[in-house]
Each structure stands twice: as C-alpha cells, then as structure tokens.
Amino acid sequence: MTSYKDYLDLLSKTYEGAVDFLLQKYGPAQDDYYRENHIIGL
C-alpha cells in the first residue's frame, strides 16, 4: 500500500476481497511458521 487512500480502500473491502487483493499484490506465503518450529523442536 503506497498511500493512505490505498489503505482505506483495503479496509472497505470484504474479507474475501482483501485476501484476493493481498494475494495478488504479495502472493502466497513462502514459509511455514509451524514447520520451522517443528524442525527446531519447539
């Protein structure tokens, strides 16, 4: 989000719309929090 207007636009979206927007902008997560903690034994 490059501006306050973009932020407000994101807030006005439904949950599904916001997820779609963020997936298009950033793509899916590249790491897995639980997998990493399992490897270290936490």
Secondary structure, 3 states (H helix, E strand, C coil): CCCHHHHHHHHHCCHHHHHHHHHHHHCCCCCCHHHHHHHHCC
